[in-house]
Each structure stands twice: as structure tokens, then as C-alpha cells.
């Protein structure tokens, strides 16, 4: 290809002007300004007009200001990345590259160092991550008679803070911190205390009744899992030759079943999850665990000395059972998913249980869930759990060892999609002898300690802004103590809350 007259004239001029020392970058002051009359300005202006480098907005390279050699070198280095240049353009570019070779080499080293620093910073950042959500909630709940006639999970601020610390590519340490802060005094929980008043004039003492806010203001019913301390801590491991045995060891929230009927709560133990080879999307899980908190019987024990005299009264507590669980879940065709679960009590120290079972005398627990999607935006989930507990007391009904739940969901919310929404309806009938600790989504059966619950819930969700979700739930007629032959109590709940995810 022949050089154009313009390119040839420029090359001749450059050759004359830089002969001897112009191309010898070595020894040049890399931090000095390039004089406005320097030949490089004409060369850059030529390349800008030819489209090899970007101009300054008017299609030319403005040479009316002094530039540093590093500015010149960065422009040349960027132009060198382009391919398919004509002979004239390439020749001019080569001259510039030779002039600023030292500066270009320095820039390359700096770029490599910056890339390394960014990678190191990303690795350090990936080692520690924090996320969670904050909630503002209000509502109305007639509660239970034995709870003062009012609810205790209606009006509160709540935060769930979660974090992880990366150990290596196949091990992560996890933790959660949860905090409840109730802002209506009647829901704190109050207690009567004996107060003595001393008259300052006569010195006589008179007993008066005092009523003070309980210590449970921000930790309802002494719930240490929501008082702002670290509530859960565990390790997540990827074991096996293919690192596909996903294993948790420690204390964490765990659920068994699509609606967590068999188990939903804090546990201590180990659980591993593994995709079944050639299982068409099915998974298996093996778990060995016990509930994270033990339970009180409501009775009292007495400390007795050698003479048979009672010296102290203490609470009556029992350890929760140690349980083994097998769980299988996966698709049944295109529109149905299933979950099968079995749990067995393998150790328990409840002294009145000769069979070493749970306090209900149950040793075996069975669960099945089916989720059907008959339409694109519609999902129906049915769950059933039962135990081999017998109706050991006369006050329980014949269905006390069974849990049922059916939930209908229409559409789904997406925290990244403003305006997305969903509605749901759920019916449940939960027995008091059926499960090992099911999840209580809206604080009905727990923490109010009733023996079963039966009824409908209705609700909707809306994402008004990105990462913000508003939900309202209404339960007009719940039958609490539904497992009892008498003493059922009607309860109604209306709650609304906003979750801010971060």
C-alpha cells in the first residue's frame, strides 16, 4: 500500500525533527511536561483526524495545552490496541510508541499492579460478607387469656443480621444475629412485685402493689434468640471428591418439609445434603440433631438434704430429644414437586418415658409434602405430618398426633422488581403431639404455648421499591387449643409489616 502524501510529509518531518535523540526515550524526564510545540502534538492530531484515536470533541487533538509524557503515553497505548491500521497510520503510531516506550512500559506495569490489587481486594472482600433485613411491624391481636388478653408479636422493630467468613473454596463460617424491640408497653410483659413503702415521718412500713415493665421488653418471654446476641453459628462445608455433599455443622435454623411442619426452628447438630446421581433432580438429606433449647415441664423439683429436709425449690427442665432424620425431595413430572421425611427419636432423658421416646411418648415421625403448579402463576402446597404418639391424656382430641396445612400462592414477589406482588391463603390444623417443633410463621401457637391451632390465614405481598417488601396478614377466626377436648379459644390477628433487605 502506498503512503498518502499527507502521511509521507508528516513522516519526513518527524524523521528530521527527532533525528539523533527524539526517539531515545531513555534518560528523558518522564514527569516533565511536553512542550506545546513538540512534534508529538502534530502526530496525535493527524491520528485523531484519521480516526485512530479519539479527538477532543471536535475531531482534532487540541494541542493548545501542555501535556505530560504519561498523558501522551496513555493515548498512544490505547491506540496501539487497535488493529487493521493503514501503513501511514501504523508508521506514525510506531514513531510515537518508540518515543514513549518507557512511559508505556511503566503504565503496563502499573496496570498489572492495579489489576492484582483489585483482585486481592476482591478476595479479601469475599472473605467477609454481611446481609440481612430490618422490619417495622404493627398490628392487632386479641391474644390468649393466659397471656393477658393481648398479643405480643404485633408492634415491634426487628432485625435479622447474617454474615459469613470464607475459610477456603469449600468451607464457610456462618452466623446470625436477631433482635426484637417491642415498642408498646402492654406487649413487653409485666409482672407484679411486692413493694414496701416507708413513711419518712413515722418510719412505719406499708405494703403496696407495684407493677413494672418486665425485663422481656426486647426479648419476649426470655427468648435469647432475639435479644441481639449471636443466635446461630455454624460451618458450611462442601465435602466429597466432587464437593457436592453440602454439610452444615453447628447451631442454625433448620426446616424439614415444604412448610416446615415436622421441624422448623433452631437446632444443634449436623446435616448433609446431596443430589442423587441419576436421580432426575432428586436430593437426599441425612441429619442428626436436637432442638437448640431445652424445655420446662411447668413443675418444680426440690433440693433435699441428708435429713430429708427441703432446702431449695428449682425449676423442672428436660433435655429435648436427639433425633435422626432422612429426607428426600424432587420433581414428580413437570408440574409437581414432592418431599418425603422420616424422623426417629434416638435418645431422650425424659424420666417418665420408659420407652425413651419424646415427651409425648412418640418415637417416629412421618411427613409428606406435594406442591402442584396447575398454572404459571399458581402454586398449591399440601403438607401432612403425623407421629406414633398416643393420646396419653384425656384432654387431647383424636387428631392431636397429626398436622395438616394447605397453602395457595398466586404470583411471586421479586425484590429486584418494583411493583411485583403476590397473594396467598393458608389453612392449617396443627396437633399438639404431631411434630418435633414446627415453624410458627405468625406467632400463633408459639410463643403462646397452646395445644394446637386451626384456621385460615390470608395475606398479600408487594414490592413498592427495590429490596423493600410490604406484607399484610389477616387471620379472622383461629381456633387455639384445637387439640383439647374442651377449652378452645377464638383468636383474630391483623398484622402488617415492611421488610428492608440489604
Secondary structure by P-SEA (a helix, b strand, c coil): ccccaaaaaaaaaaaaaaccccccccccccccccccccaaaaaaaaaaaaccccccccccccccccccaaaaaaaaaaaaacccccaaaaaaaaaaaaaaaaaaaaaaaaaaaaaaaaaaaaaaaaabbbbbbbbbbbbccccccccccccccccbbbbbbbbbbbccccbbbbbbbbbbbbccccccbbbbbbbbbbcccccbbbbbbbbbbccccccccccccccccccbbbbbbbccccccccccccbbbbbccccccccccccbbbbbbbccccccbbbbbbbbbcccbbbbccbbbbbbcccccccbbbbbbbbcbbbbbbbbbbbccccccbbbbbbbbcccccccccccccccccccccbbbbbbcccccbbbbbbbbbcccccccccccccccbbbbbbbbcbbbbcccccccccccccbbbbccccccccccccccccccccbbbbccccccccccccbbbbbbbbcccccccccccbbbbbbbbbbbccccc
